[in-house]
Amino acid sequence: MTEQPSNYRLQPPPKPNDSTAIADLVIEDIKQRKQLGIERYGVALQAHNGRDNLQDAYEEAQDLTLYIKAEMVQRQKQEWIPSNIL
């Protein structure tokens, strides 16, 4: 079994409630992003557009990882730094 980092925590199963489904919120966000793309670039994102989608996605994923870790650190008010980085 792989050992979890010290900041890993078990979570309970989700509890049903009256909140809007997250998928519905994401769908609305995607609709807004599509419109922003059309306003900014004159077209919604399409395949075969001359860009490397894998490269773009990889760079966005790196940014996402940084934002997630920053939020985790802010919530914990401490940094978890693996020993092999020090």
N, C-alpha and C positions, 0 to 999 in steps of 0.2 A: 504494500500500500504506500502511495506517495504521501510524504509529510506535507501538510498545508503550511503556508506562511503564517507568521504570528498574528497577522491582522485578519486572517480568515475566520469567519464565524458562521455557525450553523443557523439556519433561519427556519421559522415555522412555515407550514403551508399557508398559501394566501387565504384570506377570509373574504367571502362575498360581501359586497356592500352596494350602495346606490351610486357610486361614482361612474363617470363615463368610461367606457371601455378604452383602454390605452390604444388599441388598434384603430379605433375611430378617430382618436386625436392624431395619430400618426398619419392616417389617410388625409386628414385635413391639412396637416403640415406639408405633405407631399404635393397636394394640390396648390398650396401657396408657393412652394419651391418651384414647381413647374411654371407658374405665372411669373415668378421672379426671373427665371431663366429666359422666358420669352421676352420680357421687358429688357433684360440686360443684354442678351445675345441675339434676339430676333427670332429664336426658335427654341423649342423644348429639347431636352437631351434626347439624342437619337443615336442608334448604332451607325457605324460607318461614317462618322462625322470628322474624320481626320485626326482625332485625338487618341491617345492610348488610354482606354478606360481602366485597364488594370493598374497602370501607373498612377492615374488620378485617384482611384479608389485606395491604393496602398498609401499614398500620401495623406489622404483624408483619414484613413484608419490610424495612422501614426498620430495625427493631430487629436483624434478622438481619444486615443489611449492617454495622451498627456492631460487632456481635460478631465478625464475620469479620475486619474491618479491625483490630480490637483484637488478635485472635490473630495476624494477620500481623505487626503491629508488634512484639508480644512475641517472636515467633520471630526476627525480624530484628534486634531490639534497636535499631531506628532507625525514624524516621518518614519516610515518603515524602509530601511535601507538594507538590502541583502548584504551579507558579510563579504561576498566576493567583489563588491563594488568599492568597499573601503580600502 
